[in-house]
Amino acid sequence: MRSHAQSHSAERAPDEIHYRYSVLRADFASGQTIAVLHIGANRTVIAVGQGSQPQATWSLEIGSRKIANAYFKRELPAPEEIEAAIVEIEDEISLARPLFALAPTVLTNDAAVRDIAVAAGVGVGASITLTLDAVERTFERLVATALRQLGHDLPQGTQFAATLTILRELMHHLKIPSITVRAQ
């Protein structure tokens, strides 16, 4: 069964998510359900399965560059820009809810998510567990920085802010307690 929230356009999302899934799947027993998440520039793609190939893939029309370009007008987005982005992100996330109900283990090998884990202070290594709590605290730092309540200690750039916002909303709304971040 293949599911798609939106069609795959010019990006190689189907091939790329299948490759990421097969790489990350290698450490898990057949029959154990996993979800692989990739937050790309123009879309976020999810693959879920129990075997060597995913049983379902889902493409959401939210990506770090797409959200950053549409909503963030400066390097450090204003709180109202973040809120506007969240509305679009939440609408797309509601489409993926059925997939995550199937997978207790969520993985990624995205470098941008690894940057979030480093900014969250959860360490470095070949495999990092990034909890929802750590993502929430990092997101709160982003908002506090945007409100000028904190100095800017997070990585620069609108794409970091967009990736953090997408990840936070995914984990929050889909009730993902943690995500395992593997080296590429």
N, C-alpha and C positions, 0 to 999 in steps of 0.2 A: 504494500500500500504506500503510495507516494502522495503527500499532501503539499500544497503550495498555497500560502496566503496570497501571494502575488506571483506573476510569472517572472522567470529569470530573464533579464534583459542582457545587455552586452557583457556584464561580468561573468566570469566563469564559475559562478557560485555552485552549480551542481557538481562539477568536477572537483573543485577545491574542497568542498565540505566532505565529499566522499573520501578524498585523500586524507584530510585531517582526521576523519572518523577512523579510518583504517590504522593510522599511526597511533592514535590515542587508545584505540580498542585493544591493542596488542597485549597490554598488561592485565586484561580482565578475562575471566572465564567465560566461555560460551554459555549463553543462557542468562547472564547477568545484564540487565538493561542499563545502558548508559545514554546520556545525551551529550553531544558535542556542540559547543557554541562558538560561532565565529562572528565577531563584530567587524564588518568590513567598512570600506569607505562609503558605499552607497546603500548597503543592506546588511541585515543581520540574518545569518543562516543557522539553522539548528538541524541536527541529524540525531535520530533516536533509533536504537536497535539493540538486539541481543546477540547478533552473530557478526560475521566478518564484514557484512555490508549493512548499512542502515535500513530499517524497515520503513521509516518515514523521514522526509525532509520538509522543512518549512522555511520560507523566505519572507522576512519582514522588511518592508520598505523604509527602514531606518538604519542609517549608517553614520559613522563618525563625521565624515566630510559633509554628507548631505545635511545632517542636523546642524553642524557648525555653520555651514554656508547659509542655511535658511534662517537661523535664529540668532547667532552670536555675531554681533557687529564689531566687537573688539576682543583683544587677546584674553581679557578676563571678562566673561559675560556678566551682564547685570542680572540681578535676581529675577526681574520680570522677563528677561530673555530666557533664563533657565526654566521658569514656569511655563512659558509659551511652548518651549521644546517638549516639556514633560507631557503636555496635552496630546501632542502628536504621537509621542512614544507610547503612552498608555493606550491609545486607540489601536496601535499595531500589536502591542503585547497581548491584548485581549484575544487576538486570533491564535496565539500559540499556547494558551493555557492547557488544552487537552494533551499536548505532547509532553509537557513537564510532569504531568500527573503520573506518567508511566515510568519515569526515570529518577531513581533516588540518587544517582551519581551524575554530576554535571562536570564536564571537563572543557578546557580550552588550551590552545597553545598560541594564543594571540599575544604578540609583543606588547600591544597597547594595554591589555589586561594585566600583563606582568608589570608594566609601569605603574598601574594602579596599586598592585600588591606591594611594590617597593614603596610607593608614596604612603601607603597605609601602615608601613612599618612591620609587615608580617614576615620579612626576611627574604632571603634569596636562596636559590638552589634549583635543582633539576625539577622539583615538584613542590609547589607551594599551595597551602590551603588558604583561600581567601574567604573569610566569613562575611555574612550579610552585615554583621555588626561592624566589622572593619571597613566595609564599603560605605555604610551609613556615616561613620565617623569621618571618613575622607570626604564624602559629599558635603557634610556639615562644614568642614574646613573650607571647601570651595565656596559655599554660600557665605560663610563668615568673611572670607577674603573679598568676595564681591561686594559685601556690605561695608568693607574697609574696617572690619573689626579685628582682622588678623593681617599680619604681613603675608606676602605671597611666598609660601614655602612649597607649593605644588609645582609640578612640571608646567612649563609655559605652553600656551597654545589652546586654540578653540577646539581642536580635535581631541585633546586630552579631556577637556571639560565635557565634550559631547559623549565620548566613550564612557566616562565615569557616570554621566547622567543615564545613558542607556543601560549600563550594567546595573546601576542602583535600582532603576525602575523594573528591570527584568527580575532581579533577585527579590525585590520587595513584593511585587504583584503576583509573581509565580511561586512565592513562598519557597525559594531556593535558599536553604540555610548556609550552604557553602559551595564554592566552585574550586576545583583543583586546577591549578595553572601549571602546565608542564612546559619545559623548554622546547623550543622548535626543533 
